[in-house]
Amino acid sequence: MAGRTLAAALLLGIIAQKSSAFSFSPPSQRTHHYASSSCLYFSRAVKENEQHQNQQQQHSHSLLWEKTLEVAPDSYVNPAIDLAIRPPEKGGTGILAIDDVKKDTIVLCLPLEQVGMIDAASILDSAPEGEDAVFDMLNVMWNKGVASEKNKKKGEDTQEGKRLAVLVGIIAHLQLTRYKDKTAWTANEVKEGHALEESRRLGLFLDAMPLLPQQSAPNNPLQHPFPTHFLYWDDDEIEQLLQGTMAQTKAREVRAGVGLVIREWSAAFLKEHSSMKQSEILNAIFSAFTAVLSRSFGDEAGRDLDGAGRMLVPLVDMLNHDSEEPNVSWQWHVGEGDEEKIKAGRGDIAVTTLKDVKKGEELYKCYGWRPAWDIASSYGFVPRLKKERWECSVIPLFPAVLDLAPDVIATPNQISNDETSLDLLLESNYGVLVKAVLAAVDAANEIEARQNTDSGSEIASKVKTDRPAQLDRLEVVSLFRPPPALTANDFPFARRQPCVVVGTKIGASDQITSSNQQYHREALKKVLPAYRAAASAIAQLRLNHKNGDSSSSIQASQMAMAAASLDKGTDWDEAALKLIRLGINDRIQTIKGDGKAASTWLAQSTTVRRLDEISLQHRQFRADMSSDIREAELNVLHTLYNELNTLA
């Protein structure tokens, strides 16, 4: 019953209300309340309290930096770099060059065995079975993920997401255990065992993550660890600020996924942390999710099976992100033939400069390419466009403005009855149309490959570019759009709108954008077969309408012929480009309209509803991030639209 209560609290949105009051206190502001019935526990408490008082003026990140290097004698920090502690509005914690650094210079090298790396496998492997309900539950979850990875070639879905969630569960469990350990009145209040040992071993690293479900100290304003992460947005903010964006879809997916995981975890966490409030447990799990999503990383060599596992490494995770001009990269170094060291999590993490770094410049690592809406879902920010970067948008396959009889002037009666609109016809055939488009593109690709083989021609080698591999595959996603005004009264539900993901390299100036013309044309070329197929489907729907036979099915073979440009009776390239143009216009108007609606809602919500100063600040942060997400997509759309004009 208790487990169902905790899950229900999350799924009913109670956490959204609780999160506004969630706060944490940095180590320098925590107050210990140690008392003990044992001299050993008392002496340890007094010693830790004295250390705490001596460290009151030291930031948790600088303390972690200092102490980690002390306990890792084989670590190396180049004297030309140092840690920088700044307020969030000025960049937060980062690593700076305090002197000039040449290209290909190792600036940081950390032995994983010594610095306190956190990964799921090593902690679970050493957890005694039957001692801890949370570890037992996570072990089962982890082993299911490993089994699925081994069977991946047989067609089974990978459980990589669940394995990442296991690391989240470990972090939350250790954080809650450490919180009880640091605030307990007696030794009996904290359960002895593997969780307590690990929470003390990794204490400095855990303290540097703003996760403890602890109330603010007196005279300390409420602080929030991740105010812009989607997990902490109100439902209204998700619906209003992100309306019509792919970020809204991602936010819903993340929040729903976390809710399902917590439902599975609730009984075990309540059993091990029964002395704590449900809101504290939920806050710890939520903040652990945001920490792992934003701070964990992996390597092709792989700490775990197939490199699917994730890990948290102190100090290295203080490097901030820059996808445009990163000046450092990291690599896992082990000796030749040391595969066992990799599996055991041993070896060194080495950070090396990619270019000359001048004194005063910050060290930046690229976390990996992802579109703005996706990186926002993990890291809670959208990178600012400085010069140029790869970015994505979505373009409707079947724009809302399409008409069944475009060459016929509709009568007022037809218009009022929406008899010439494709609106409801597209909605009722949504699944069939999307599957048919994907099948047509696959068939077109097979036809092209077979033609190349039959003719004996060699496929020209592709020019190597920095184009993200994700953009080489066709991806169709679903958004929702409001119903057209003419049918809104009779059919008021939102319409599903299939969209194709398209990406190119955008620029901060027209000159940079123009110089990337080859990428814009490549982006259009990649999606052209899908729009040829969609144009064929629309042509068939219109012909059926003209013949008064709206029940006739769409011929997938005709769509495949169009996608492969084998139907010479129609210029499907022209039809596809026209459809893309309509789709871009449709999408631009949607984004702009939703953006204006979001601004209106923001203004009304901050005046009608009384919010405290911090809540207002957080809402503004989220509104700004929503605007950045829209701006990134609009940049792609305008760029591609201008490129279409050059092809006309």
Stockholm file with secondary structure:
# STOCKHOLM 1.0

chainA/1-648         MAGRTLAAALLLGIIAQKSSAFSFSPPSQRTHHYASSSCLYFSRAVKENEQHQNQQQQHSHSLLWEKTLEVAPDSYVNPAIDLAIRPPEKGGTGILAIDDVKKDTIVLCLPLEQVGMIDAASILDSAPEGEDAVFDMLNVMWNKGVASEKNKKKGEDTQEGKRLAVLVGIIAHLQLTRYKDKTAWTANEVKEGHALEESRRLGLFLDAMPLLPQQSAPNNPLQHPFPTHFLYWDDDEIEQLLQGTMAQTKAREVRAGVGLVIREWSAAFLKEHSSMKQSEILNAIFSAFTAVLSRSFGDEAGRDLDGAGRMLVPLVDMLNHDSEEPNVSWQWHVGEGDEEKIKAGRGDIAVTTLKDVKKGEELYKCYGWRPAWDIASSYGFVPRLKKERWECSVIPLFPAVLDLAPDVIATPNQISNDETSLDLLLESNYGVLVKAVLAAVDAANEIEARQNTDSGSEIASKVKTDRPAQLDRLEVVSLFRPPPALTANDFPFARRQPCVVVGTKIGASDQITSSNQQYHREALKKVLPAYRAAASAIAQLRLNHKNGDSSSSIQASQMAMAAASLDKGTDWDEAALKLIRLGINDRIQTIKGDGKAASTWLAQSTTVRRLDEISLQHRQFRADMSSDIREAELNVLHTLYNELNTLA
#=GR chainA/1-648 SS CHHHHHHHHHHTTHHHHHHTTCCCCCGGGCCCCCCCSSHHHHHHHHHHHHHHHHTTTSCHHHHHHHHHHHHCTTCEECTTEEEECCCGGGTCSEEEESSCBCTTCEEEEEEHHHHTCEEHHHHHHTSCTTTCHHHHHHHHHHHHHHHHHHTGGGTCCCCHHHHHHHHHHHHHHHHHHHHHHHHCSSGGGSCCSHHHHHHHHTHHHHHHSTTCCCCCCTTCCCCCSCTTSGGGSCHHHHHHHTTTSHHHHHHHHHHHHHHHHHHHHHHHHHHHTTTSCHHHHHHHHHHHHHHHHHHCBCCSSCSSGGGCCCEECTTGGGCEECSSSCCEEEEEECCTTCHHHHHTTCSEEEEEESSCBCTTCBCEECCCCCCHHHHHHHHSCCCCCSSEEEEEEEEESSCTTCBSCTTSCCCHHHHHTTTTBSHHHHHHTHHHHHHHHHHHHHHHHHHHHHHHHHTTCCCCCCCCCCCCGGGGSCCEEEEEECCCTTTTTTSCSCEEEEEEEEEEEEESSHHHHHHTHHHHHHHHHHHHHHHHHHHHHHHHHHHHHHTTCTTCCCCHHHHHHHHTTCCTTSCHHHHHHHHHHHHHHHHHHHHHHHHHHHHHHHHHHHHHSCCCHHHHHHHHHHHHHHHHHHHHHHHHHHHHHHHHHHHC
#=GC SS_cons         CHHHHHHHHHHTTHHHHHHTTCCCCCGGGCCCCCCCSSHHHHHHHHHHHHHHHHTTTSCHHHHHHHHHHHHCTTCEECTTEEEECCCGGGTCSEEEESSCBCTTCEEEEEEHHHHTCEEHHHHHHTSCTTTCHHHHHHHHHHHHHHHHHHTGGGTCCCCHHHHHHHHHHHHHHHHHHHHHHHHCSSGGGSCCSHHHHHHHHTHHHHHHSTTCCCCCCTTCCCCCSCTTSGGGSCHHHHHHHTTTSHHHHHHHHHHHHHHHHHHHHHHHHHHHTTTSCHHHHHHHHHHHHHHHHHHCBCCSSCSSGGGCCCEECTTGGGCEECSSSCCEEEEEECCTTCHHHHHTTCSEEEEEESSCBCTTCBCEECCCCCCHHHHHHHHSCCCCCSSEEEEEEEEESSCTTCBSCTTSCCCHHHHHTTTTBSHHHHHHTHHHHHHHHHHHHHHHHHHHHHHHHHTTCCCCCCCCCCCCGGGGSCCEEEEEECCCTTTTTTSCSCEEEEEEEEEEEEESSHHHHHHTHHHHHHHHHHHHHHHHHHHHHHHHHHHHHHTTCTTCCCCHHHHHHHHTTCCTTSCHHHHHHHHHHHHHHHHHHHHHHHHHHHHHHHHHHHHHSCCCHHHHHHHHHHHHHHHHHHHHHHHHHHHHHHHHHHHC
//
